[in-house]
Amino acid sequence: MKITFALPCFPSLPIGGFRAVYEYANGLASRGHMVTVVHPRNLSLSPAENLYRWVRRAGRRIVDRFFPPDVDWQTIDPRVGMRYVPNLKPRFVPDADAVFATAWQTAEFVQDLPPGKGAKFYLIQHYETWAGPKERVDATWRAPLHKAVISQWLFETGRGLGCEDMQYVSYGMNHENFRLLNPISNRAKRVAMMFHPFDWKGSPDGLWALSAVKSQHPDLQAVLFGTPRRSESIPDWIEYYQNPPQRELVSSIYNESSVFVCPSWAEGFGLPPGEAMACGCAVASTDCGGVREFAEHEVTALLSPPRDPEALARNIARLLEDDGLRQRLANAGYERIQTLTWKRSTDLLEEFVRKHVARGVAEC
């Protein structure tokens, strides 16, 4: 089959939703499918756009044509076509058997593509009201697209919106990259967390919780990582890695920490805590929806309500004060996350696509 994935922008920095699309593209290409990932520079043009902005965008198109972006933070199968285009108008999207929207903005374009671009699908990776107006986001969920949702939380969200034609297809985990290098029993009192400027990622809550625990445990070490420069809100006693290479993230951060903290208010899945779990960290997370795919309170992780940094701090302290609990949860989490693989996820997605493509051919 010919399968197209439409991403919302260029991949200048590591983005979890992009990483997942590339994993699916790799898996489908390895099975003989012709896969293209389309990256638009701009998804829309404002009617009020002035001449300066138009010229600037025209210049970018020329640069993009001769010097396309390089995804150096994710392995891409050479059989995957990486296409960089000005927007998602039909002439920039290849003809195919299936075309996937991968974000609410792309869904608005995909639903209007002509039939030759393929049966229309929607890989729903979050409830993206943080990225756009709720009424427009909800409209894409109700659009006549075949929807693959990445977590049970999102599946239930879709049911609440009255959506039909949904298939639950959980993310996988790349266990060749995210793996145990340092024994779980041999970990320092060091806590890791991802830092992100978006409010819903809850970084201020996480920093408050870490500082509260530090006041009780002066020997606590903490390490944060993220794509932006170090924020002034990060205390001096906390290490910070800006945009670390994946190898360094795995070896120097995940495998050298005993606890990983996820303070998000909502997550479609939650790749960083899953990655940390695969590397042997005990996870203290908010109960932010998508993490339930692998985080079960008192079984594989400790969960607390979102936007409650005091409860999060208590769970972090529990893991630091009770090493037996930390090791038990870290081991159980490690075993649980091993059941989530990209092979399994690609099996499910491929079956979902085949079913609807075959049905469309039969109806012609």
Secondary structure, DSSP 8 states (H G I E B T S, - for coil): -EEEEE-SS---S--HHHHHHHHHHHHHHHTT-EEEEEEES-S---TT--HHHHHHHHHHHHHHHHS----TTS---TTSEEEEES---GGGS---SEEEE-SHHHHHHHTTS-GGG-EEEEEE-S--TTTS-HHHHHHHHHSSSEEEESSHHHHHHHHHTT--SEEE------TTTS---S-TTS--SEEEEE--SSGGG-HHHHHHHHHHHHHH-TT-EEEEEESS---TTS-TTSEEEES--HHHIIIIIITT-SEEEE--S-BSS-HHHHHHHHTT-EEEEE--BGGGGT--BTTTBEEE-TT-HHHHHHHHHHHHH-HHHHHHHHHHHHHHHTT--HHHHHHHHHHHHHHHHHHHHHH-
